[in-house]
Amino acid sequence: MIKWLVTVVLALVLFAGLTPLLRRMGIGRLPGDLQVRLRGRDYSLPIASTVLLSLLAMLVARFI
């Protein structure tokens, strides 16, 4: 259980760090991604992008 928690946290940190690069490529602006502005702060919930990147990672892992 702890392995999964560490993996999820590392994936979230990696995704958060690569967000500016990924937005330039179009990831983070898909139809299922939510962006909310509350009290002058922008919050992003990249649901569709996360699913897309997870499927891509699964395909890469399967062929390696």
C-alpha positions in Angstrom: 0.0 0.0 0.0 2.8 2.4 0.8 4.5 1.7 -2.6 1.3 2.9 -4.4 1.1 6.0 -2.2 4.7 6.9 -2.9 4.2 6.2 -6.7 1.1 8.4 -6.8 2.8 11.3 -4.9 5.9 11.1 -7.2 3.7 11.1 -10.3 1.8 14.2 -9.1 5.0 16.0 -8.3 6.4 15.1 -11.7 3.3 16.2 -13.4 3.2 19.5 -11.5 6.8 20.2 -12.4 6.2 19.5 -16.1 2.9 21.3 -16.4 4.3 24.4 -18.3 6.0 22.2 -20.8 3.0 19.9 -21.2 0.6 22.9 -21.7 2.7 24.1 -24.6 2.2 20.6 -26.2 -1.6 20.8 -25.5 -1.8 18.5 -22.5 -3.7 20.2 -19.7 -6.2 21.8 -22.0 -8.2 18.7 -23.1 -12.0 18.7 -22.8 -12.0 16.8 -19.5 -9.6 19.1 -17.8 -11.0 21.5 -15.2 -9.5 24.9 -14.4 -11.0 27.0 -11.6 -10.1 30.5 -10.4 -10.8 31.2 -6.8 -9.8 34.4 -5.0 -7.2 35.2 -7.5 -5.6 31.8 -7.6 -5.7 29.3 -10.5 -6.4 25.6 -9.7 -6.1 22.9 -12.3 -7.6 19.5 -12.2 -6.2 17.7 -15.3 -8.5 14.6 -15.2 -8.5 13.8 -19.0 -4.8 14.5 -19.3 -4.0 12.2 -16.4 -6.0 9.4 -18.0 -4.2 10.0 -21.3 -0.7 10.0 -19.7 -1.6 6.9 -17.6 -2.6 5.0 -20.8 0.6 6.1 -22.5 2.7 5.0 -19.5 0.9 1.7 -19.5 1.6 1.1 -23.2 5.3 2.0 -22.7 5.6 -0.3 -19.7 3.9 -3.2 -21.5 6.3 -3.1 -24.5 9.5 -2.7 -22.4 
